[in-house]
């Protein structure tokens, strides 16, 4: 890479003419997608039957986005650049689709959408049409890793793509409506985490076209000086391209964009040749152009261009209104399609040469189909990190701390393709051991005291920022471009990314089930910790396990939920998840000390099955049980095991079958999920007619939801979180929600008929234990020693 002394060169008259023609072709295609179902090249006068019956789509941001793309093409060809483009404006797909089609890549993937008149017609008709494609940059859109259905994540996705890709430039069209969202506002700070030596670059283009659906946008209506100060304050060096005359804007965009590219190359060359890791002030562009630029200026006396009416469909009823039909025709003919496409409907040869070739085409950039670049992680043997378990329930260990030592070695072996993400909670979640392999990325100011436990490093690979949105956006951009990672967060606040999870899961499902050309990408792995059951001082605000409900709403083809009961099971689950592809894996594991039950060999077997009977905690000796006691989750498991111990002592003849669930989706019927249980398997574990008491980590309704089609569902009684809690000891919180050992034992007595005659005295003793435990907690601020240090008496 040259240490550039190059300066932007102005467009020659011939370059200007061709550039404008190519841009007009983009705009023509964008409008054609919205309106036309026939007569794609206007070879005959436009008629009502040529118009789609339903006009759907968004026009407003397309010309501005195409302006960016067209001028990127020139610089890709001139400097042999490796460029991705992310479309941030809502429903901004027509611009991306148009450019992809003109580059020829769309037709390569979808041969029926050929680069001729017949293919163009199919290309138009499919847009926002039943059985076709949506108005976002959906997974069907080549060159995209960002659907944009939900606004706010374009910049974070871009930075995620740029991390560890030193040759890549990610250009982002940021919609000015999108710029009003909280996630987008926070993501401007991503430039404090971009290392100019090892990472690529992100070039944000804030597209100020002035309006949202029916309102002006904030950033378009503040003074220039205020906007410039805002963006400068975010750490950028803003350049402004403003106007409405196409030729003047082409000249300005050409020189400004080239200036930004040259600055990026210069900053990277300086850092890489000198080792200077000081945070650069990266360039960005503010593009101010009219909403619906080059479209109808007025319709029936109402302003359209440069107003909110241009946001979606500028002319709504051309099929039934002759004057409006004429307006649509005049508008589309203003692009002079006869000059742009040859007799076959193919882009004219002198314009085709303006696009890059091969994988230098933005739409064909392999990073936008990241699975093609994916390299498998080099993983250590997780068994080497096992907790030594000589007897079940005899020792305590902190599961996430055990996991952290495994993750540290994963990091060491994959220093260019694995990152850990978390919102200022890596240490809080007892993952501190990771810092021995790599510290926290930090390119902002350092202070001397940071050396004392700050764990900051410009080359760190632990990504911490107190914005779950930005972290998840980085992570998604990182895996969608073929790399791997893990995101840890507090259970109560993982809800912050509910909708981001939804969007990514939908992307995966569409890609996995319908698009053979999209290669599988590494999975998103979310470690939920600092759990509801151990919020000793945080209280009620930090008690919400409901993210699991959100996850189970998605297709089991792309989501999994794991609740490992101990550290060895957590290691086995983590290894599996890091090896998987095209999933969102949710792992629920606490950071506090917990009883350990299984040897590593037993843990591997148990996790492979996903659900199983623990013989050592069962008393049925393989016979027909009186009751099934099932559990999922570490606290739920410990309380269920303790309940068994009580029942064994008080009722020696009681036959209990103890079942532990690791993979929550195993509860679903095999017909609904390939990893679920068949009816026969389910019945063999849970019986067909005996009571099943299920102690569950989360809300009880979720187990009923997963198992409602089962033959014994009426006898399944679930204990889970009931929105009861405050500042509690662990046992007190469990008692409030009736997932504790005493309430579980009472439930068994109540539901096993043959215990009724003799169980009354035991129930009284159990109730006494509940009262005594609560009183002790309130008096001493801690659970009794025999509770805190309880072990399986086997």
C-alpha positions, -999 to 999 in steps of 0.1 A, spaced: 0 0 0 15 33 -10 20 61 14 -1 83 -8 8 117 -21 -20 113 -47 -46 140 -50 -81 137 -63 -84 142 -100 -115 159 -115 -138 140 -138 -131 145 -174 -161 156 -195 -164 120 -209 -162 105 -174 -188 129 -162 -211 120 -191 -207 83 -186 -210 85 -148 -243 104 -151 -256 79 -176 -248 50 -153 -265 68 -124 -295 74 -146 -297 37 -154 -297 30 -116 -325 54 -111 -345 40 -140 -343 5 -126 -352 17 -91 -384 34 -104 -391 4 -127 -391 -20 -97 -418 1 -80 -441 6 -110 -437 -18 -139 -450 -53 -146 -447 -50 -184 -430 -28 -210 -398 -27 -190 -378 -5 -214 -408 17 -224 -405 6 -260 -442 15 -264 -464 42 -247 -470 34 -211 -505 19 -205 -524 11 -173 -519 -26 -178 -481 -21 -176 -485 -9 -140 -484 -32 -110 -517 -36 -93 -502 -28 -59 -475 -1 -58 -451 -9 -30 -416 2 -23 -396 32 -13 -381 57 -38 -368 85 -16 -333 75 -8 -325 55 -39 -309 82 -61 -286 93 -33 -275 58 -25 -268 50 -61 -247 82 -63 -225 67 -36 -223 33 -53 -215 47 -88 -186 68 -75 -173 40 -54 -171 19 -86 -148 45 -102 -124 44 -73 -125 6 -70 -113 4 -106 -88 32 -101 -71 19 -69 -81 -18 -70 -101 -14 -38 -119 -41 -18 -152 -25 -9 -185 -35 7 -216 -13 7 -242 -13 35 -275 3 29 -288 19 61 -319 38 50 -351 19 56 -365 0 26 -335 13 5 -331 -19 -15 -339 -6 -50 -306 12 -52 -287 -19 -41 -306 -42 -64 -303 -18 -93 -265 -16 -90 -262 -54 -84 -282 -60 -116 -261 -36 -137 -229 -52 -124 -242 -85 -138 -238 -104 -105 -276 -106 -99 -280 -125 -132 -252 -148 -123 -270 -159 -92 -305 -157 -106 -301 -167 -143 -338 -160 -150 -332 -123 -142 -309 -121 -172 -293 -89 -185 -318 -84 -212 -353 -72 -217 -369 -105 -206 -347 -107 -175 -353 -70 -166 -391 -76 -167 -387 -105 -142 -364 -83 -122 -390 -56 -120 -419 -78 -113 -405 -97 -84 -399 -65 -63 -424 -62 -34 -445 -88 -52 -460 -120 -37 -435 -148 -42 -408 -122 -49 -384 -101 -28 -389 -74 -2 -381 -38 -2 -351 -42 22 -317 -56 14 -330 -91 23 -307 -122 22 -317 -127 -14 -298 -95 -23 -262 -102 -33 -236 -80 -17 -257 -74 15 -251 -85 51 -276 -59 64 -313 -62 57 -322 -29 72 -357 -39 82 -350 -25 116 -332 8 116 -301 16 136 -275 -11 130 -258 -2 97 -227 14 113 -222 -14 139 -226 -40 112 -200 -22 91 -174 -21 119 -180 -57 127 -172 -65 90 -141 -43 91 -126 -58 123 -96 -81 114 -101 -74 76 -72 -50 70 -78 -47 33 -115 -40 34 -133 -7 32 -170 -7 42 -190 22 29 -222 28 48 -251 49 36 -266 61 69 -302 73 66 -309 105 84 -341 89 98 -320 60 109 -296 84 125 -323 93 151 -323 58 166 -304 51 199 -284 22 184 -272 43 155 -263 73 178 -242 50 200 -225 32 171 -207 64 160 -183 55 189 -172 24 170 -143 44 156 -126 42 191 -123 4 186 -109 3 150 -72 -5 150 -56 11 118 -30 -17 117 -50 -48 119 -85 -37 109 -101 -24 77 -119 10 75 -154 22 76 -165 52 56 -199 64 68 -219 86 44 -246 103 63 -274 108 37 -293 139 46 -323 139 23 -343 157 49 -374 135 56 -387 103 72 -421 88 63 -440 120 71 -417 142 91 -385 162 87 -353 146 101 -335 162 130 -300 162 116 -312 178 83 -328 207 102 -300 217 125 -274 244 115 -244 232 95 -220 243 123 -239 222 149 -240 191 127 -203 195 119 -195 199 156 -216 168 165 -198 146 140 -164 160 148 -172 154 185 -179 117 176 -143 116 163 -148 119 126 -135 143 100 -167 152 81 -167 163 44 -199 178 30 -213 172 -5 -245 192 -9 -267 202 -39 -292 190 -64 -277 197 -98 -266 162 -110 -234 173 -129 -223 195 -100 -230 167 -75 -211 142 -96 -180 164 -96 -183 171 -59 -189 135 -50 -161 123 -72 -135 145 -56 -147 142 -21 -150 105 -21 -116 101 -36 -102 125 -10 -117 102 17 -103 71 2 -68 86 -1 -70 97 35 -80 62 46 -51 47 27 -27 73 41 -38 67 77 -34 30 73 0 33 56 13 55 84 0 32 111 12 0 94 47 14 84 54 30 117 35 9 142 17 40 154 -16 29 169 -28 64 178 -65 67 170 -69 83 136 -97 108 129 -113 88 101 -130 107 73 -168 106 66 -191 122 42 -223 142 47 -243 139 15 -272 163 14 -294 157 -17 -332 160 -22 -355 133 -11 -367 115 -42 -341 133 -63 -348 134 -101 -384 122 -94 -416 141 -98 -413 176 -83 -451 181 -77 -482 159 -79 -516 177 -80 -501 208 -66 -484 191 -37 -446 192 -34 -430 157 -38 -393 159 -46 -373 172 -16 -403 165 7 -416 136 27 -441 126 -1 -412 112 -20 -403 87 7 -424 58 -6 -443 58 -39 -444 94 -53 -474 88 -77 -499 65 -62 -526 58 -88 -512 58 -124 -532 28 -134 -565 46 -128 -555 82 -134 -545 92 -169 -526 123 -159 -507 105 -133 -499 77 -157 -484 104 -180 -464 118 -151 -449 83 -144 -441 79 -181 -425 113 -184 -405 107 -152 -391 74 -163 -384 86 -199 -364 115 -184 -337 90 -177 -335 82 -215 -335 45 -213 -330 43 -251 -295 57 -245 -287 34 -216 -297 -1 -229 -292 -17 -263 -317 -34 -285 -316 -65 -263 -322 -45 -231 -286 -49 -220 -267 -21 -204 -247 -3 -232 -211 -15 -235 -196 19 -227 -215 19 -194 -208 -17 -185 -171 -9 -184 -177 15 -155 -184 -13 -131 -155 -33 -116 -150 -69 -126 -151 -102 -108 -151 -101 -70 -141 -64 -71 -178 -57 -79 -194 -45 -47 -223 -69 -52 -199 -98 -56 -176 -90 -27 -169 -124 -10 -171 -107 25 -208 -102 18 -212 -139 15 -189 -145 45 -194 -183 47 -172 -186 16 -143 -171 36 -151 -189 68 -122 -208 84 -129 -233 112 -117 -224 146 -87 -242 159 -101 -254 192 -83 -269 222 -97 -300 237 -123 -287 261 -118 -319 282 -85 -305 293 -103 -278 313 -126 -302 332 -135 -299 368 -125 -331 385 -157 -347 399 -151 -378 420 -187 -379 433 -219 -361 422 -229 -330 442 -197 -331 464 -179 -300 453 -186 -264 442 -171 -245 412 -180 -213 393 -190 -225 358 -182 -193 338 -148 -191 354 -141 -226 343 -153 -217 308 -131 -186 307 -99 -206 308 -111 -226 278 -121 -194 259 -86 -179 266 -70 -208 247 -95 -205 219 -85 -168 217 -48 -176 216 -52 -201 188 -74 -178 167 -60 -143 171 -74 -131 137 -108 -147 137 -123 -149 172 -135 -121 195 -154 -119 228 -181 -92 232 -197 -80 264 -211 -47 279 -185 -39 306 -192 -73 322 -164 -96 312 -149 -94 347 -183 -93 364 -193 -124 347 -161 -142 359 -146 -144 325 -115 -126 336 -92 -155 326 -97 -144 290 -75 -114 296 -45 -137 299 -49 -143 262 -61 -109 250 -71 -77 267 -99 -52 260 -97 -32 227 -92 5 235 -79 33 213 -92 62 233 -72 81 259 -50 61 284 -42 71 320 -13 57 341 -37 41 365 -51 20 336 -20 -2 339 -33 -14 373 -60 -38 363 -75 -18 335 -68 -46 310 -67 -22 281 -48 -27 249 -50 -13 214 -45 -48 201 -70 -63 226 -97 -87 212 -123 -84 240 -148 -59 228 -164 -40 257 -188 -11 254 -219 -3 275 -242 -7 245 -256 -41 239 -269 -28 206 -235 -19 193 -219 -51 206 -245 -73 189 -242 -53 157 -204 -57 157 -209 -94 164 -234 -99 136 -212 -81 111 -182 -101 123 -199 -135 118 -217 -126 86 -182 -119 71 -170 -154 82 -155 -150 117 -163 -163 151 -172 -151 186 -191 -152 218 -212 -125 234 -218 -125 272 -243 -104 290 -265 -101 321 -297 -121 318 -320 -93 327 -306 -70 300 -302 -93 270 -337 -82 262 -321 -50 249 -312 -70 218 -345 -89 214 -353 -73 181 -317 -76 168 -318 -113 176 -351 -115 158 -337 -99 127 -306 -120 126 -326 -152 132 -348 -143 103 -318 -136 81 -303 -170 90 -336 -189 83 -340 -174 49 -304 -180 40 -303 -215 54 -335 -228 40 -339 -210 7 -306 -197 -6 -281 -223 -16 -257 -197 -28 -252 -183 7 -225 -203 24 -231 -212 61 -217 -187 85 -204 -192 121 -231 -191 147 -240 -162 171 -232 -176 206 -248 -157 234 -238 -166 270 -265 -154 294 -251 -151 330 -256 -131 362 -288 -149 364 -322 -141 379 -317 -164 408 -285 -148 421 -293 -111 421 -285 -107 458 -281 -69 458 -295 -58 424 -330 -70 432 -361 -71 412 -348 -50 382 -322 -77 374 -347 -106 375 -360 -114 341 -353 -147 324 -378 -140 295 -353 -139 267 -357 -176 264 -394 -171 255 -383 -147 227 -358 -173 213 -384 -201 213 -406 -181 190 -381 -185 162 -376 -215 139 -358 -244 156 -338 -246 123 -318 -216 135 -320 -213 173 -310 -235 202 -312 -230 240 -288 -248 264 -290 -249 302 -259 -268 313 -263 -279 349 -226 -277 358 -192 -266 345 -183 -297 326 -216 -296 308 -209 -259 300 -176 -268 285 -191 -294 263 -219 -271 252 -195 -242 245 -173 -265 223 -204 -276 203 -217 -241 198 -183 -227 187 -182 -254 160 -218 -249 148 -229 -228 118 -260 -209 110 -275 -208 145 -281 -185 173 -270 -205 203 -282 -192 237 -263 -207 267 -276 -200 302 -250 -205 329 -244 -188 362 -211 -172 374 -215 -181 411 -202 -213 427 -225 -242 420 -225 -279 428 -208 -301 402 -224 -334 393 -209 -351 362 -175 -362 353 -163 -349 319 -171 -382 302 -206 -382 318 -211 -345 308 -202 -352 271 -227 -381 270 -254 -361 287 -250 -331 265 -249 -352 234 -283 -366 243 -295 -332 255 -318 -348 281 -314 -378 303 -321 -397 335 -296 -392 363 -295 -427 379 -275 -415 409 -303 -390 418 -331 -414 410 -347 -440 433 -369 -459 409 -341 -485 401 -354 -487 365 -390 -495 375 -421 -476 370 -417 -444 390 -442 -428 414 -431 -393 402 -407 -378 377 -387 -349 390 -372 -329 360 -351 -298 359 -333 -274 336 -309 -248 347 -282 -247 374 -301 -233 403 -332 -254 393 -310 -285 392 -294 -279 426 -328 -274 443 -343 -304 426 -313 -326 436 -317 -313 472 -355 -321 471 -346 -357 461 -323 -360 491 -351 -348 514 -376 -372 499 -352 -402 499 -346 -397 537 -383 -392 546 -398 -417 522 -374 -446 515 -399 -465 494 -408 -436 471 -397 -442 435 -384 -410 419 -371 -407 383 -347 -377 380 -345 -361 346 -322 -333 336 -325 -312 305 -296 -295 288 -310 -288 253 -343 -271 258 -355 -279 223 -353 -316 229 -387 -312 246 -403 -304 213 -416 -333 193 -392 -347 167 -417 -338 140 -412 -301 149 -374 -302 156 -348 -326 142 -332 -327 177 -365 -331 196 -378 -363 212 -401 -387 196 -433 -395 214 -418 -429 225 -386 -412 238 -406 -386 257 -429 -412 273 -399 -433 284 -384 -403 302 -415 -387 316 -440 -416 317 -475 -416 303 -496 -413 334 -475 -403 364 -470 -367 378 -440 -348 364 -427 -319 384 -405 -298 363 -382 -273 381 -373 -247 355 -349 -218 352 -373 -194 335 -411 -188 332 -431 -220 337 -453 -213 307 -423 -219 284 -422 -256 293 -459 -260 287 -454 -243 254 -427 -267 243 -445 -298 256 -482 -291 251 -486 -318 224 -472 -345 246 -494 -374 258 -488 -367 295 -490 -330 293 -519 -328 318 -497 -343 345 -467 -320 338 -465 -294 366 -439 -267 361 -422 -245 387 -405 -214 374 -399 -177 379 -431 -160 390 -420 -123 391 -414 -126 428 -383 -110 441 -364 -81 456 -331 -80 476 -331 -117 485 -307 -145 495 -306 -172 468 -327 -196 488 -352 -169 498 -357 -159 461 -362 -196 452 -388 -199 480 -407 -168 468 -410 -184 434 -416 -220 448 -386 -235 429 -368 -244 462 -362 -278 476 -389 -276 503 -417 -265 480 -407 -292 455 -408 -318 481 -443 -306 492 -454 -307 456 -443 -344 453 -462 -353 485 -493 -336 472 -492 -352 438 -483 -388 448 -515 -403 463 -498 -430 483 -479 -404 503 -510 -386 514 -517 -408 546 -481 -404 559 -470 -372 544 -488 -346 565 -461 -345 592 -433 -342 566 -452 -313 549 -454 -295 583 -417 -299 587 -410 -286 552 -432 -256 558 -413 -250 591 -381 -251 571 -394 -224 547 -403 -201 575 -371 -207 593 -350 -200 562 -368 -168 554 -365 -155 590 -328 -164 591 -322 -146 558 -339 -115 571 -320 -116 604 -286 -124 591 -286 -113 555 -274 -147 543 -287 -182 539 -279 -208 566 -246 -225 564 -262 -259 558 -279 -244 528 -249 -225 514 -226 -256 518 -251 -283 511 -239 -314 493 -254 -345 480 -254 -371 508 -247 -401 486 
